[in-house]
Amino acid sequence: MGNKYFRGFLMGAMIGVAAGMVILPQLNASTRKRIMQTSRKMVNKAGDTVGDMMDME
């Protein structure tokens, strides 16, 4: 169960990154900076969550 969830999460993240790469060049510098900061935070949180999930097993 957990493995399917993790794969789905990664697939969604990859699709989101690809969409962001298409949209990002059309935005102004301030918006790009804010998106990059938020995405870094989300990646860090996702990494922490994955680490916590691995510790549970």
N, C-alpha and C positions, 0 to 999 in steps of 0.2 A: 504494500500500500504506500509506504513512505517513498519508495523508489519512484513510483509513478508520479507522485506529487512533485518530487524534486525535478524529475525530467520535464514535467509540465511547466514548472516554475522557470527552469532554465530556458525552455523554448519561448515562453512569453517574454522573458528578459531579452533574448536575442532578437525577437521580432520588434520589441520596443526600441532597442538600440538601432536597428536598421531603419526604422521609421524616423527616429530622431536624426540620424545622419542625413536623411533626405530633407527633412524640414529645417534643420539647424542653419544651413547657409542662408536661408531667406530671412532670418531674424536679425535684429540689431544686436550690438555687442553686449549691452546690459542684459538682455534676455538670455543670450547664449551663456553668459557668465553665471546667471542664476540657475539655469538648467544644469550646467556642469556641476555646480556646487551641490545641488539637490541630488543629482545622479550619483555623485561620489558618496554622499550620505547613505543613499539607498543601497549601494553596492556594499558598503561597510556593514550596514544592518543585515543584509542578506547573508554575508559571510559569517556574521555572528550567529545568526539563526541556524545556518547549516552546521556550524561548529557545535552549537547546543544540541541539535538533532543527533549528530554523530556521538556526542557524549552520552546520550540517553540509551543508545543501543548497547 
